[in-house]
Amino acid sequence: MQLQQIDMNLFPVLDAIYATRNLTRAAERLHITQPAVSNALARLRRSLDDPLFIRTPSGMSPTPLTESIMPRVQQALALLGSSLAEHHTFDPASAQKTLRMSMNDMAETLLLPRLLEHLQQEAPGIAIESYYVPRDQLVKELAANSLDFGLDIPMVSATQLHQQRLVVDRYQVMLRPDHPLAGESSLTLEQYLELEHIHVSSRRSGPGIADIALNKLGRRRKVKLRVQHYRVAPLVVLKTDLALTIPASLARQYPAKRFELPFQIPQMDWHLLWHRSQDDDGANRWLREQIVALFT
């Protein structure tokens, strides 16, 4: 293998296929035709003497060689992109860009309304795509530039990422405004345990943060409803006698009765995450400054 003979223009194609696992989507990402992508992949296969990707029912699966070289390929491409960005001033008013973010429905509720309102005034050409990427895949997606940002809890072991705290949120108990307990000034632990609760989790089973705290006290709450998203849970609360343990910033958005929790649980700590290779990119820097300012 003689790397000096490889056309370096082929590496963005390799990166796009690795990120999308699909030749058609790689072509769309690069704004070229699929035959051009196939031709570039064929040239890389000859140069590296390796198939690089194997077709599987779930997409183009990278070979061990591809997995081994991709971190350096991505680092080199990101360094080149950052170097070019330093010579171009980012103009939000004229920018045409799609901002890709990973966040769950709770984070979307916190950020998207205020961010879209701000971008409408300052950067109308910026579009947003929001979808949730599991934490075990988040670093890879950010490194591959498939994502610009993640909004999630801190990832202490992710040394490739930069992280900025946005907000620390405490949990409260939410009841409908005419609930039998709505006239109380506070909620006792016994009253909390007598209620039937909504548990929000993307998993099929397992305890939540409130359940873990209660287990340490030797107590257990009654879960009447388990749902995947925070969007629907408050709507159920407003129509029933069920209680919801929810971050205060979300609870404030509904006409409900709110109580402080009668026991201690850790606060919700939201961080903005981005790959360190994007630190000097003008667009990335401007966007993260706007997001941080919205929470500040």
N, C-alpha and C positions, 0 to 999 in steps of 0.2 A: 504494500500500500504506500503510495507516494503522495502525501497530502499536498505537496506544493503544486501538483498538477491539477488539482481540483478547482473548478470554476467557483469562486466564492459567492457568485450571484445565485448559486443553487441552494445555499443554506437557508435563505428565507422560505423556500419551498419546503425543505425538510422540516423547518420549525412549524409551518402552517399545517402540514400533514400530521405531525406529532400532536399538535394542539387540538385538531378537529377529528382525527382518526377517520377522515373521509376525503377523497380526492375532489369531489364536487364542492364541498364546503371550503376546502383549502383554496380552490380556484376562486370562489366567491370572495374569500378573505383577501386574496392577493390581487383581485380584479383582473384576472387573466382567465384563459379558457382551460377547461379540464384536459384537453390533449396537451396543452403546454405544461401543465403540472405533471402529467404522466411521462412526458418526454424528459422533463427535468429529473424526475425520480429514476428513470431508466439510466440516465447519465451518472447520477450519484451511485446507483447500484454497481455500474461498471467500474467507477473510480475507486469505490471502497470495497469492491469484491464481496458484497453482502446484500441480501435481499432487502434489508433495512425495515421493511414492513411486510407482514403476512396478512392476507385477507382472512377474516373470521366473520361469523354471523353478527358479531357486535361491532365490526369495523376493522380498520387497518391497525393491526397489533404490532407494536415495535419489537424488533429483535433485540437481543442482549447488546449488540454493538451500538444500536441506536440509543438505547437507554444509557449506555456508558458515555457517549459523546455529547448527548443533548445538553447537559448542564453547561458545558463550555461553549457550545454553539449558541445557546440562549444568552449566556453572559457576553459573548462577543457581539451578538446582534444588539443587545441592549446598550452596550458601551458605544457602539457605532451610532445608534439612535440618539443617545444622550449627547454625544459629541456634536451631531448635526443640529440637535435642538438648541444647543447653546448659541448657535449662530442665527437663530430665528426667534424673533420676539413674538410671543403668543399674544394674539389680539382676540380677546373673548367676543367682541362685538361682531367680528367677521368669521370666527372659527366655525367650521363644519366638522363635527366630531360626534361619535357615538360613545357615550360613557357607559362602561359595563361594570356593574357592581354586584357583589354577592352579599345578600342579607336575607334574614327571615322576615316573616310578615310583620312582626313587632317592630323591627328596625325600619322597615318600609314605612310603617305608620308614623314613626318618629321623624324620619328624614325627608321622605319624598314630597309631601305637600309644601314644606317651606323651601326645599331645594328647587323644585320646579318653578315656584313663584319667583325665586331669585334669578334663576337662569332665564326666565322669560323676559326679564328686564335687562340683564347684563350680557347674556350669551344665548340669543334666541336660536342659533344654529346648532346648539348642542342637544342631542337626543340621549335618552337614558334607556338602558336595558338592565332590568333587575331580576335576578334569579338566585336561588340559594345553592351554594356549592358546599358540600360537607367539609368539615374542618380538616380531615385527613387528605383532602385534595386541594385545599385552598392555596398552599404554597406553590404547588406545581402550576396551577392555573395563573397565578400572579406572575410567576417566573416566565411563563410562556407568553405573557402579554395577552392572554385570553380574557383577563380581567384587569381593570384599572385599580379597583379598590375592593376591600372587604369591610363590612361593618359587623363586628362580632366582639366576643369577649377577648381579653388579652391572650396572646399565644406566646408564652414565655420562651419556649424552646425553639421558636421559629427565628433563627438568627439571620435568615435572608430577608426578613421583613422589617420595615420601620412601622412604628405604632404610635398613634397619638390618641390620648384619652379625649373622648367627646363629652360624656356625661356619666355621673354616678347616680343611679336611680334606686330608691327604696321601694319595697313592696307594701301594698295596702290591701285591705279587704273591701270588696265592692258588693253592694246590695242594691236592689231596686229602691227608688225613693220612698215608696209606700210599704216597704217590707215591715213586718211586725217588730223588728229590732231597730228600725230607722230612727226612732225617737231617742235611742240611747246615746249618751255622750261618748262612750267608749265600749269596747268589746272585750269581754273576759275570755280566758282560754276555754272555760267550760262552754260558754255560748258559742265560741268558734267551733268546738268539737261537736256540738249538738246540731249544727247546720249541715246541710248536704252541699257538696262542693263540685265545682267544675275544675277538672285538671287539664291543662294545655300541654301537649307534648307531641312531637313528631314521631315518637316511638310507639309501638303497639302496646308495650307494657313497661313496667318499671316505675319507681317513685320519682316525684318531682322535688324541687328544692325545699318546699314546705314540708313534704312527707319525711324527708331526711332529717330535718330539724326536729320534727315531732317525734320521730323514732328515738332520737337521743334523749328525749324526755320520757320515753316509755309510753307515748300516746299515739293515737291514730285517728285520722279524720275519715269521714264517710264521703267517698267519691261517687257521685251520682251520674256524672257525665264526663267522658274523656274525649277531647277534640284535638285536632292538629294545629289550629290557628287561633291567634288572639283576636282576629277580626270578628269571628262569630260569637265567641264566648260572652262578651259584654251584651250582645243583643239577646242572648238567652237569659242573662241575669235580669235584664229589664222586663222580661215577660214571666219570670218564675220567682220562687223563693230560694233559688240556688245562690251560693256565694262563690265569688271568684277572687283568688289571690293573684294580684296583677301589679306590674310596675306603676308607680304613682303617675308618671308622665302620661301613660295611656288612660288610666282611670279618670284623670281630669277632663278627658275629651267627651265624657258621657254624663248625662243628667242623672247621676246615681249618688247614693249615700256611700261615703268612704270612711273607713276606720283604720287606725294604725293596728298593725299586727300585735296580738297579745303574747308573742314570743319572738325570739331573735332568729333571723335568717340573714345570710350574706346579701349585700346589696348587688344590684345589677350594674356591672361596669362595662360600658360600651367603648370600644376603641375603633378608630379608623386604621386600616391596615393597607400597606402598599409595598411593592417590592423595592428593595434598595437601589436596583438598577434604574428606577424611574425617578429617583430623588431630584435630579437636575433637569428633568424634562419640563419645559415651560408650561405645557397644558396641564400636566399632572400636578405641578406645583400650584398653579392658579386654582385648580379645582379643589385641591385639598385645603387650601387657605380659605376658600369660600365655605366649605363644609364645616371646618373647625369654627369659623366665625359665626355660623348660624347657631351653633350650640353655645358658643361663648356668650 
